Amino acid sequence: MNDRYLFRGKRIDNGEWVTGYYVCDPFSYNSDTILDHSPMRMHGSLISHAVIPKTVSQCIGIKDKNVKPIYEGDLINDVDDEVLYIVAWRGYRYVFVKTTTETWCEISMFDLEYIEVVGNIHENPGLLED
């Protein structure tokens, strides 16, 4: 399966993150749905979870140095220059936005062996203030 088509979101009922396919419910104003993608669910019945819409983010299809999938809204640390970036959608592509200057860089400019996901904008807003 291609990670590029996966989404994640924070569950409304217990605040845990769930990963899977995204379904937007046009009749629900306070939640969207993620169809659970966990390995335990793959051979069983389809399970969906209501998630907080503002926490829904798409996987960008690449992984960090620890082989962790990178999602929009993740906070990325470049080990080479110790700069913090936010993964964001700009125009027609995902980019890394430098938190100190808000300038953005093409992801292709980075050596993926040196970038690491250190959090996300939903759970770690304090990292943005530093």
BALOBA-1460 file (C-alpha; in Angstrom, 3 decimals):
// residues 130
<rec num="1" residu="m" x="0.000" y="0.000" z="0.000"/>
<rec num="2" residu="n" x="1.193" y="3.496" z="-0.810"/>
<rec num="3" residu="d" x="1.504" y="5.667" z="2.314"/>
<rec num="4" residu="r" x="0.781" y="8.752" z="0.193"/>
<rec num="5" residu="y" x="-2.939" y="7.990" z="0.393"/>
<rec num="6" residu="l" x="-3.051" y="7.611" z="4.169"/>
<rec num="7" residu="f" x="-4.414" y="10.219" z="6.545"/>
<rec num="8" residu="r" x="-4.291" y="10.601" z="10.293"/>
<rec num="9" residu="g" x="-6.534" y="12.391" z="12.725"/>
<rec num="10" residu="k" x="-7.129" y="12.717" z="16.446"/>
<rec num="11" residu="r" x="-10.137" y="10.736" z="17.642"/>
<rec num="12" residu="i" x="-12.957" y="12.685" z="19.240"/>
<rec num="13" residu="d" x="-13.822" y="10.009" z="21.814"/>
<rec num="14" residu="n" x="-10.400" y="9.419" z="23.386"/>
<rec num="15" residu="g" x="-7.888" y="11.801" z="21.786"/>
<rec num="16" residu="e" x="-5.737" y="9.026" z="20.303"/>
<rec num="17" residu="w" x="-4.335" y="9.286" z="16.797"/>
<rec num="18" residu="v" x="-5.726" y="6.956" z="14.148"/>
<rec num="19" residu="t" x="-4.306" y="6.322" z="10.680"/>
<rec num="20" residu="g" x="-6.264" y="5.210" z="7.652"/>
<rec num="21" residu="y" x="-8.353" y="6.437" z="4.772"/>
<rec num="22" residu="y" x="-10.163" y="9.745" z="5.065"/>
<rec num="23" residu="v" x="-13.907" y="10.081" z="4.636"/>
<rec num="24" residu="c" x="-15.548" y="13.492" z="4.828"/>
<rec num="25" residu="d" x="-19.102" y="13.325" z="6.130"/>
<rec num="26" residu="p" x="-21.079" y="16.216" z="4.588"/>
<rec num="27" residu="f" x="-23.776" y="15.824" z="7.258"/>
<rec num="28" residu="s" x="-21.430" y="16.158" z="10.233"/>
<rec num="29" residu="y" x="-20.259" y="19.615" z="11.257"/>
<rec num="30" residu="n" x="-17.962" y="18.709" z="14.112"/>
<rec num="31" residu="s" x="-16.205" y="15.549" z="12.948"/>
<rec num="32" residu="d" x="-14.754" y="13.740" z="9.965"/>
<rec num="33" residu="t" x="-14.032" y="10.039" z="9.692"/>
<rec num="34" residu="i" x="-10.867" y="7.978" z="9.368"/>
<rec num="35" residu="l" x="-11.249" y="4.340" z="8.326"/>
<rec num="36" residu="d" x="-8.868" y="2.432" z="10.600"/>
<rec num="37" residu="h" x="-5.818" y="1.081" z="8.765"/>
<rec num="38" residu="s" x="-4.043" y="-0.694" z="11.620"/>
<rec num="39" residu="p" x="-2.727" y="-4.210" z="10.845"/>
<rec num="40" residu="m" x="-5.128" y="-5.763" z="13.356"/>
<rec num="41" residu="r" x="-8.049" y="-4.350" z="11.366"/>
<rec num="42" residu="m" x="-6.835" y="-5.340" z="7.891"/>
<rec num="43" residu="h" x="-8.421" y="-8.797" z="7.916"/>
<rec num="44" residu="g" x="-11.396" y="-7.993" z="10.067"/>
<rec num="45" residu="s" x="-14.380" y="-5.783" z="9.655"/>
<rec num="46" residu="l" x="-14.127" y="-2.175" z="8.604"/>
<rec num="47" residu="i" x="-13.865" y="0.150" z="11.586"/>
<rec num="48" residu="s" x="-14.158" y="3.906" z="11.408"/>
<rec num="49" residu="h" x="-13.459" y="6.615" z="13.952"/>
<rec num="50" residu="a" x="-14.792" y="10.152" z="14.212"/>
<rec num="51" residu="v" x="-11.867" y="12.578" z="14.262"/>
<rec num="52" residu="i" x="-11.428" y="16.292" z="14.890"/>
<rec num="53" residu="p" x="-11.396" y="17.907" z="11.418"/>
<rec num="54" residu="k" x="-8.567" y="20.372" z="12.111"/>
<rec num="55" residu="t" x="-6.244" y="17.480" z="13.057"/>
<rec num="56" residu="v" x="-6.703" y="15.585" z="9.777"/>
<rec num="57" residu="s" x="-3.499" y="15.530" z="7.747"/>
<rec num="58" residu="q" x="-2.248" y="13.577" z="4.771"/>
<rec num="59" residu="c" x="0.921" y="11.533" z="4.560"/>
<rec num="60" residu="i" x="3.321" y="13.137" z="2.069"/>
<rec num="61" residu="g" x="4.680" y="9.785" z="0.906"/>
<rec num="62" residu="i" x="8.188" y="9.975" z="2.357"/>
<rec num="63" residu="k" x="9.749" y="8.861" z="5.639"/>
<rec num="64" residu="d" x="12.261" y="10.428" z="8.008"/>
<rec num="65" residu="k" x="15.605" y="8.967" z="9.089"/>
<rec num="66" residu="n" x="13.777" y="6.669" z="11.551"/>
<rec num="67" residu="v" x="11.503" y="5.358" z="8.784"/>
<rec num="68" residu="k" x="8.559" y="7.222" z="10.296"/>
<rec num="69" residu="p" x="5.989" y="8.466" z="7.747"/>
<rec num="70" residu="i" x="5.863" y="12.256" z="7.426"/>
<rec num="71" residu="y" x="2.471" y="14.013" z="7.476"/>
<rec num="72" residu="e" x="1.342" y="17.535" z="6.708"/>
<rec num="73" residu="g" x="1.624" y="19.540" z="9.933"/>
<rec num="74" residu="d" x="4.582" y="17.556" z="11.237"/>
<rec num="75" residu="l" x="7.503" y="19.391" z="12.789"/>
<rec num="76" residu="i" x="10.747" y="18.352" z="11.142"/>
<rec num="77" residu="n" x="14.223" y="18.806" z="12.581"/>
<rec num="78" residu="d" x="17.091" y="18.938" z="10.104"/>
<rec num="79" residu="v" x="19.962" y="17.378" z="12.033"/>
<rec num="80" residu="d" x="22.522" y="19.018" z="9.718"/>
<rec num="81" residu="d" x="21.647" y="22.611" z="10.587"/>
<rec num="82" residu="e" x="19.359" y="22.050" z="13.621"/>
<rec num="83" residu="v" x="16.523" y="24.091" z="12.123"/>
<rec num="84" residu="l" x="12.848" y="23.325" z="12.751"/>
<rec num="85" residu="y" x="10.469" y="23.109" z="9.783"/>
<rec num="86" residu="i" x="6.726" y="22.581" z="9.392"/>
<rec num="87" residu="v" x="5.467" y="20.342" z="6.586"/>
<rec num="88" residu="a" x="2.928" y="22.370" z="4.595"/>
<rec num="89" residu="w" x="1.065" y="22.397" z="1.287"/>
<rec num="90" residu="r" x="2.084" y="25.291" z="-0.956"/>
<rec num="91" residu="g" x="0.485" y="25.655" z="-4.368"/>
<rec num="92" residu="y" x="0.712" y="22.162" z="-5.788"/>
<rec num="93" residu="r" x="3.261" y="20.429" z="-3.568"/>
<rec num="94" residu="y" x="4.409" y="19.766" z="-0.017"/>
<rec num="95" residu="v" x="7.306" y="21.884" z="1.254"/>
<rec num="96" residu="f" x="9.241" y="22.441" z="4.471"/>
<rec num="97" residu="v" x="8.530" y="25.873" z="5.988"/>
<rec num="98" residu="k" x="11.260" y="27.254" z="8.250"/>
<rec num="99" residu="t" x="9.646" y="28.194" z="11.576"/>
<rec num="100" residu="t" x="11.961" y="31.128" z="12.254"/>
<rec num="101" residu="t" x="11.539" y="32.991" z="8.954"/>
<rec num="102" residu="e" x="8.463" y="31.333" z="7.408"/>
<rec num="103" residu="t" x="10.386" y="30.870" z="4.159"/>
<rec num="104" residu="w" x="9.851" y="27.520" z="2.477"/>
<rec num="105" residu="c" x="12.157" y="25.030" z="0.822"/>
<rec num="106" residu="e" x="11.551" y="22.238" z="-1.647"/>
<rec num="107" residu="i" x="11.693" y="18.841" z="0.057"/>
<rec num="108" residu="s" x="14.006" y="17.611" z="-2.690"/>
<rec num="109" residu="m" x="16.695" y="19.965" z="-1.311"/>
<rec num="110" residu="f" x="16.992" y="17.837" z="1.842"/>
<rec num="111" residu="d" x="18.846" y="14.604" z="2.463"/>
<rec num="112" residu="l" x="16.130" y="12.439" z="4.030"/>
<rec num="113" residu="e" x="18.755" y="10.586" z="6.073"/>
<rec num="114" residu="y" x="19.152" y="13.716" z="8.217"/>
<rec num="115" residu="i" x="15.580" y="14.812" z="8.861"/>
<rec num="116" residu="e" x="13.523" y="13.650" z="11.811"/>
<rec num="117" residu="v" x="9.895" y="14.105" z="12.855"/>
<rec num="118" residu="v" x="9.956" y="15.675" z="16.332"/>
<rec num="119" residu="g" x="6.241" y="16.336" z="16.767"/>
<rec num="120" residu="n" x="3.327" y="18.034" z="15.068"/>
<rec num="121" residu="i" x="1.562" y="21.382" z="15.248"/>
<rec num="122" residu="h" x="-1.451" y="19.911" z="17.070"/>
<rec num="123" residu="e" x="0.341" y="18.251" z="19.979"/>
<rec num="124" residu="n" x="3.513" y="20.335" z="20.220"/>
<rec num="125" residu="p" x="2.664" y="24.023" z="19.732"/>
<rec num="126" residu="g" x="5.336" y="24.836" z="22.324"/>
<rec num="127" residu="l" x="8.046" y="23.797" z="19.865"/>
<rec num="128" residu="l" x="6.919" y="26.598" z="17.562"/>
<rec num="129" residu="e" x="7.366" y="29.177" z="20.320"/>
<rec num="130" residu="d" x="10.950" y="28.125" z="20.993"/>
